Every structure is written in structure tokens, then in C-alpha cells.
Amino acid sequence: MGLGKTIQTVIYTNILKTQMNMRGPFVIIVPLSTVVHWYREFTEWTNLNTIVYSGDSVGRQVIREYEFAFESDRPDKLNYKQTFLKHCHSQSAPKWQKTWMAEVVITTPGVFGLKDTNKLKVVRWDLLVVDEAQRIKNYSGKLGSTLRDFNFNHKLLLTGTPIQNNMNELWTLLKFIDPSNFKNPETFLGIYGNMKSKSIVDSLHAIIRPYMLCRLKGDVEKSVPPKEETVIEVELTFLQKKYCRALYEKNMQ
């Protein structure tokens, strides 16, 4: 927290659109509690047309029909089996010519990865950003499995904890970012599953360096003083001693 991941992502997305001439749209998947925060940063720091894709099924349908595509690109009539976004734009237009009115779409994992997968998969997304990306560290998890079915031109994962339990979680994130170079978990874990030497650690650092930008608070705020630890010994109260003694003696009474 406090490392500026949000504003860096906002500016990075803006550069892709304004300087790298990417058409978009860009989808930002964030926790529900931070949707308003992300929307505020995009609207304050960029001129990108940013929408929030959330709400109940009726509200999301209205957003798909009136906020995703330009009015001239919207289909006039659809039967009940047809997907609205799939029939936006002229069917004869090449994919690279299709431009969406919504340039940035901010949504949540539940909406994008679970409820409206088939409706949103027809969009050719230029960039995927996943905030709190530890949600997809489980390879068999629902969100990660769903996102792997999409075709994103670029991917950005934001997480403060790339590894919590084992190296398999790191492999899952690397597999998501670059599936062609991280095909087999057994090979990766066979080498890096047990960090027994410095050479193996250095080798792992060399492999993940092209994929990971790691920042410390000292890199962001130079005035942060070094961390200090103060140990204050406090004697147990009489009641605490009584319960500790009972636990030690396994006295259930």
C-alpha cells in the first residue's frame, strides 16, 4: 500500500492510448471497494472516456448497449439469441479498425470474470489490469481460469504478495503473463521449488526480472526513516497466568 500503483497504472494506460496509439479498450479489474477510487483517478488524470461496468443484470445491459459502442456502430435490431457487443461495428470491418466509445472499463472480478464472460469476450481488449492479482494465484481458481479464455494484447498484474504459500503461486502468475514461456509447472518447481542455494535464487531473479517491477517504500518516499523495532516486556496479569497454567497442564476445567 502507498507505493503509487494506481496512479502509475493510470498514467501507463494513458501513454498507451495517447503516445503508443493503441485503440483500446482497456479493462481494469479491481475490488468492489476501490471502484470509485480508480474511477476518480482516471477521470482526474486523463481525458480517456472511462466507464464503470457494474450493477445488476439490467443495469449492465444498459451499459453494454449505450456506453460501449458509438451510436453509429450499434446494431439496429437483434434477436434474443444474439450478443449485442458482437454485432457492434460493421461486420465487414477489420478488427484493427474497430474503435469503442468506452476507452477504459473499470469493473470487478465477479462481473467480468464470472457473470458476463460470454458477453465481454467478443471485445478485443488491448490491455488487462488486475488489481489485487493474488486472486488468480490459484491455477484452478474460477477467476484465473475465466481470464485465460480471453485474448488480451497486454496484461498487467498488481499485487503486494506475489508469493504467499509456495512457488506454485509465482508460476501461476508467470504462466498468466507469458503462457508460451511457462508451460510446465513441474519443470519450474523442480528447479525453484526448494531454494537451497544462492545460485538458484539468483537464477530465479534473472528469470522474473523482465516480468516484475518491484518497488519499496524507500523508493517512493525518501524521507521514510529506517524501520525500528522496540521490544517492551510486560508481565502477565494474575488471570492470564491462571489460564496459561491451565493450558499448559491441559486442565479443561
C-alpha positions in Angstrom: 0.0 0.0 0.0 1.1 3.6 -0.6 3.5 2.8 -3.4 1.6 4.6 -6.1 0.4 1.5 -8.1 -2.9 3.2 -9.0 -1.5 6.4 -10.4 1.3 4.6 -12.2 -1.3 2.3 -13.9 -3.4 5.3 -14.8 -0.5 7.1 -16.5 0.7 3.9 -18.1 -2.7 3.4 -19.7 -2.9 7.0 -20.8 0.5 6.6 -22.5 -0.6 3.5 -24.3 -3.6 5.4 -25.7 -2.1 8.9 -26.4 1.5 8.1 -27.3 1.5 4.5 -28.4 -1.7 5.0 -30.4 -3.4 1.8 -29.0 -7.1 1.8 -29.8 -8.3 0.1 -26.6 -10.5 -0.6 -24.8 -8.6 -1.2 -21.6 -10.2 -3.2 -18.8 -9.3 -2.6 -15.2 -10.5 -5.3 -12.8 -10.4 -4.1 -9.2 -12.1 -4.9 -5.8 -15.5 -3.5 -5.4 -14.4 -1.3 -2.5 -11.9 0.5 -4.8 -14.0 1.1 -7.9 -14.8 4.7 -7.0 -11.2 5.4 -6.2 -10.0 4.1 -9.6 -12.7 5.9 -11.5 -11.8 9.2 -9.8 -8.1 8.8 -10.6 -8.8 8.1 -14.3 -11.2 11.0 -14.7 -8.9 13.4 -12.9 -5.6 12.5 -14.5 -6.6 11.6 -18.1 -9.1 12.5 -20.8 -9.9 8.9 -21.5 -13.6 8.0 -21.7 -13.9 5.9 -18.5 -16.9 3.9 -17.5 -17.8 1.7 -14.5 -19.2 -1.6 -15.6 -21.1 -3.0 -12.5 -24.6 -3.2 -11.0 -27.4 -5.7 -11.6 -28.0 -7.5 -14.8 -30.4 -4.9 -16.2 -28.0 -2.0 -15.4 -25.1 -3.8 -17.0 -27.2 -4.5 -20.2 -27.9 -0.8 -20.4 -24.2 0.0 -20.1 -23.3 -2.5 -22.8 -25.9 -1.0 -25.2 -25.3 2.7 -24.6 -21.8 3.2 -23.3 -19.6 0.7 -25.0 -20.0 1.5 -28.7 -20.6 4.7 -30.6 -24.2 5.2 -31.7 -23.3 4.7 -35.3 -21.7 1.3 -34.6 -24.7 -0.1 -32.7 -26.9 -2.7 -34.3 -30.4 -1.7 -35.2 -32.1 -5.0 -34.4 -31.1 -8.2 -32.7 -33.0 -11.4 -32.0 -33.0 -12.7 -28.5 -30.1 -15.1 -29.1 -27.6 -12.6 -30.4 -25.0 -10.9 -28.3 -25.1 -7.1 -28.6 -21.4 -6.3 -28.4 -20.6 -8.9 -31.0 -22.8 -7.2 -33.6 -21.5 -3.7 -33.0 -19.5 -2.2 -35.9 -19.8 -3.2 -39.5 -19.3 -7.0 -39.8 -17.0 -6.4 -42.8 -14.7 -4.0 -40.9 -11.3 -5.5 -39.9 -10.7 -6.0 -36.2 -8.0 -3.4 -36.1 -10.4 -0.7 -37.4 -13.0 -1.3 -34.7 -12.9 1.5 -32.1 -15.0 1.6 -29.0 -16.5 4.7 -27.4 -15.6 3.3 -23.9 -11.8 3.6 -23.7 -11.4 2.4 -20.1 -13.8 -0.1 -18.5 -13.5 -0.4 -14.7 -15.2 -3.5 -13.3 -14.9 -6.1 -10.6 -13.8 -9.8 -10.7 -17.3 -11.1 -10.1 -18.8 -9.2 -13.0 -16.1 -9.5 -15.6 -14.8 -13.0 -14.8 -17.9 -14.8 -13.8 -21.3 -13.2 -14.7 -20.7 -11.6 -18.2 -17.9 -13.7 -19.6 -19.5 -14.6 -22.9 -20.8 -11.1 -23.4 -17.4 -9.4 -22.9 -15.3 -12.0 -24.6 -16.2 -10.7 -28.0 -14.4 -7.4 -27.4 -10.8 -7.3 -28.5 -9.2 -5.9 -25.3 -5.9 -4.1 -25.7 -4.9 -4.2 -22.0 -6.0 -6.1 -18.9 -5.1 -4.8 -15.5 -5.9 -6.9 -12.4 -5.6 -5.2 -9.1 -5.0 -7.5 -6.1 -3.8 -10.1 -8.5 -3.3 -12.7 -5.7 -6.9 -13.6 -6.6 -5.5 -15.6 -9.6 -2.6 -17.3 -7.9 -4.6 -20.5 -7.6 -4.3 -22.0 -11.1 -7.6 -23.8 -10.8 -9.4 -20.8 -9.4 -12.5 -19.6 -11.2 -11.3 -16.0 -12.0 -7.9 -17.1 -13.4 -9.5 -19.9 -15.4 -12.0 -17.5 -16.9 -9.5 -14.8 -17.8 -7.3 -17.3 -19.5 -10.1 -17.8 -22.0 -9.9 -14.1 -23.1 -7.4 -12.8 -25.6 -5.7 -9.7 -24.2 -2.9 -7.9 -26.1 -1.2 -6.8 -22.9 -1.5 -7.8 -19.3 -0.6 -6.0 -16.0 -0.9 -7.6 -12.6 -0.8 -5.6 -9.4 0.0 -7.4 -6.2 1.9 -6.8 -3.0 2.2 -10.5 -2.3 3.3 -12.5 -5.4 4.2 -15.4 -3.2 2.3 -16.3 0.0 2.5 -20.1 0.4 4.6 -21.7 -2.3 6.4 -21.2 -5.6 3.5 -22.7 -7.5 1.7 -19.4 -6.9 4.5 -17.5 -8.6 4.5 -19.9 -11.5 0.7 -19.3 -11.9 1.2 -15.6 -12.3 4.1 -16.0 -14.7 2.0 -18.5 -16.7 -0.8 -16.0 -16.9 1.5 -13.2 -18.1 3.6 -15.3 -20.6 2.0 -18.7 -21.2 4.4 -19.6 -24.0 7.5 -19.5 -21.8 6.0 -21.1 -18.7 4.2 -24.1 -20.0 5.2 -26.8 -17.4 4.8 -26.3 -13.7 6.8 -29.5 -12.9 9.9 -28.1 -14.7 9.7 -24.8 -12.9 9.0 -26.2 -9.5 11.7 -28.9 -10.0 14.3 -26.2 -10.3 12.9 -23.5 -8.0 10.6 -25.4 -5.6 13.3 -25.6 -3.0 15.7 -22.6 -2.7 18.8 -24.4 -1.4 21.5 -22.2 -2.8 22.2 -18.6 -3.7 22.8 -19.5 -7.3 19.3 -20.8 -7.6 17.9 -17.6 -6.1 19.9 -15.5 -8.5 18.7 -17.6 -11.4 15.1 -17.1 -10.4 15.7 -13.3 -10.1 17.1 -13.3 -13.6 14.1 -15.1 -15.0 11.4 -12.9 -13.4 13.2 -9.6 -13.8 11.7 -8.9 -17.3 8.2 -9.5 -15.9 8.3 -7.8 -12.5 8.7 -4.3 -11.3 9.3 -4.4 -7.5 9.2 -1.1 -5.6 9.9 -0.5 -1.9 8.5 2.4 0.1 12.0 3.8 0.3 12.0 4.1 -3.5 8.8 6.2 -3.3 9.3 8.4 -0.2 13.0 9.1 0.5 12.2 10.7 3.9 10.8 7.5 5.4 13.2 6.7 8.3 14.7 3.2 8.8 12.3 0.7 10.5 13.0 0.3 14.2 11.8 -2.5 16.4 11.2 -1.9 20.1 10.6 -4.8 22.5 8.6 -4.0 25.6 8.3 -6.8 28.1 5.0 -6.8 30.0 4.3 -9.2 32.9 1.2 -11.3 32.7 -1.7 -10.5 34.9 -2.9 -12.9 37.6 -5.8 -14.1 35.4 -3.5 -14.6 32.4 -1.1 -16.6 34.4 -4.0 -18.7 35.7 -5.2 -19.5 32.2 -1.7 -20.1 30.8 -1.1 -22.6 33.6 -4.3 -24.3 32.9 -3.5 -24.6 29.2 0.0 -25.9 30.0 -1.4 -28.6 32.3 -4.3 -29.3 29.9 -6.8 -28.5 32.7 -10.1 -28.4 30.8 -12.0 -27.2 33.9 
